[in-house]
Amino acid sequence: MGKTVTVDVKHQLGPEEAKRRVHDGMDALQHKLGDKNGAFKVDWGENHADILVTVMGHSLHGAMDFLPHCVRISLELPWALALIAEKIKGTISHQAGEMLHLPPPKA
């Protein structure tokens, strides 16, 4: 049986700026990884995004919600990856935290 992991990454940016930074960070990460480590597809909404991540031969479905003081990221893990759920949560938290600390846009 699989497991859903949820990570709240706190910020003080507001939902729009948090979304912009995560969007830019996801683009940069996808470009950096290319096709060698998997891929991800993101369908962006106003303050929500549906995500599909392919890693290690597994397709993972999830979502991101851009809230006033945090980004909530949920990801459904298949049973094989549920065994390392805490490590995955740490990786998600770290990557999202780095994206939220990207510099603001230049005026």
Contacts in CASP RR format, 6 or more apart in sequence:
PFRMAT RR
TARGET T0000
AUTHOR 0000-0000-0000
METHOD contacts of the structure
MODEL  1
MGKTVTVDVKHQLGPEEAKRRVHDGMDALQHKLGDKNGAFKVDWGENHAD
ILVTVMGHSLHGAMDFLPHCVRISLELPWALALIAEKIKGTISHQAGEML
HLPPPKA
1 79 0 8 1.000
1 82 0 8 1.000
2 76 0 8 1.000
2 77 0 8 1.000
2 78 0 8 1.000
2 79 0 8 1.000
2 82 0 8 1.000
3 76 0 8 1.000
3 77 0 8 1.000
3 79 0 8 1.000
3 82 0 8 1.000
3 85 0 8 1.000
4 74 0 8 1.000
4 75 0 8 1.000
4 76 0 8 1.000
4 77 0 8 1.000
5 74 0 8 1.000
5 75 0 8 1.000
5 77 0 8 1.000
5 85 0 8 1.000
5 88 0 8 1.000
5 89 0 8 1.000
5 92 0 8 1.000
6 72 0 8 1.000
6 73 0 8 1.000
6 74 0 8 1.000
6 75 0 8 1.000
7 72 0 8 1.000
7 73 0 8 1.000
7 74 0 8 1.000
7 89 0 8 1.000
7 90 0 8 1.000
7 92 0 8 1.000
7 93 0 8 1.000
7 96 0 8 1.000
8 70 0 8 1.000
8 71 0 8 1.000
8 72 0 8 1.000
8 73 0 8 1.000
9 70 0 8 1.000
9 71 0 8 1.000
9 73 0 8 1.000
9 93 0 8 1.000
9 96 0 8 1.000
9 97 0 8 1.000
9 100 0 8 1.000
10 69 0 8 1.000
10 70 0 8 1.000
11 18 0 8 1.000
11 69 0 8 1.000
11 70 0 8 1.000
11 71 0 8 1.000
11 97 0 8 1.000
11 100 0 8 1.000
12 69 0 8 1.000
13 21 0 8 1.000
13 100 0 8 1.000
14 66 0 8 1.000
14 68 0 8 1.000
14 69 0 8 1.000
15 47 0 8 1.000
15 66 0 8 1.000
15 67 0 8 1.000
15 68 0 8 1.000
16 47 0 8 1.000
16 66 0 8 1.000
17 104 0 8 1.000
18 66 0 8 1.000
18 71 0 8 1.000
18 100 0 8 1.000
19 44 0 8 1.000
19 47 0 8 1.000
19 49 0 8 1.000
19 66 0 8 1.000
20 105 0 8 1.000
21 99 0 8 1.000
21 100 0 8 1.000
21 101 0 8 1.000
21 102 0 8 1.000
22 49 0 8 1.000
22 64 0 8 1.000
22 66 0 8 1.000
22 71 0 8 1.000
22 96 0 8 1.000
22 99 0 8 1.000
22 100 0 8 1.000
23 42 0 8 1.000
23 44 0 8 1.000
24 99 0 8 1.000
24 102 0 8 1.000
25 99 0 8 1.000
25 102 0 8 1.000
26 40 0 8 1.000
26 42 0 8 1.000
26 99 0 8 1.000
29 95 0 8 1.000
29 99 0 8 1.000
30 39 0 8 1.000
30 40 0 8 1.000
33 39 0 8 1.000
37 55 0 8 1.000
38 53 0 8 1.000
38 54 0 8 1.000
38 55 0 8 1.000
39 53 0 8 1.000
39 54 0 8 1.000
40 51 0 8 1.000
40 52 0 8 1.000
40 53 0 8 1.000
40 54 0 8 1.000
41 51 0 8 1.000
41 52 0 8 1.000
42 49 0 8 1.000
42 50 0 8 1.000
42 51 0 8 1.000
42 52 0 8 1.000
42 64 0 8 1.000
43 49 0 8 1.000
43 50 0 8 1.000
43 51 0 8 1.000
47 65 0 8 1.000
47 66 0 8 1.000
47 67 0 8 1.000
48 63 0 8 1.000
48 64 0 8 1.000
48 65 0 8 1.000
48 66 0 8 1.000
49 63 0 8 1.000
49 64 0 8 1.000
49 66 0 8 1.000
50 61 0 8 1.000
50 62 0 8 1.000
50 63 0 8 1.000
51 61 0 8 1.000
51 62 0 8 1.000
51 63 0 8 1.000
51 64 0 8 1.000
51 75 0 8 1.000
52 59 0 8 1.000
52 60 0 8 1.000
52 61 0 8 1.000
52 62 0 8 1.000
53 59 0 8 1.000
53 60 0 8 1.000
53 62 0 8 1.000
53 75 0 8 1.000
54 60 0 8 1.000
56 81 0 8 1.000
58 78 0 8 1.000
58 80 0 8 1.000
58 81 0 8 1.000
60 75 0 8 1.000
60 76 0 8 1.000
60 77 0 8 1.000
60 78 0 8 1.000
60 81 0 8 1.000
61 75 0 8 1.000
61 76 0 8 1.000
62 73 0 8 1.000
62 74 0 8 1.000
62 75 0 8 1.000
62 76 0 8 1.000
63 73 0 8 1.000
63 74 0 8 1.000
64 71 0 8 1.000
64 72 0 8 1.000
64 73 0 8 1.000
64 74 0 8 1.000
65 71 0 8 1.000
65 72 0 8 1.000
71 96 0 8 1.000
71 100 0 8 1.000
73 92 0 8 1.000
73 96 0 8 1.000
75 88 0 8 1.000
75 92 0 8 1.000
77 85 0 8 1.000
77 88 0 8 1.000
81 88 0 8 1.000
END
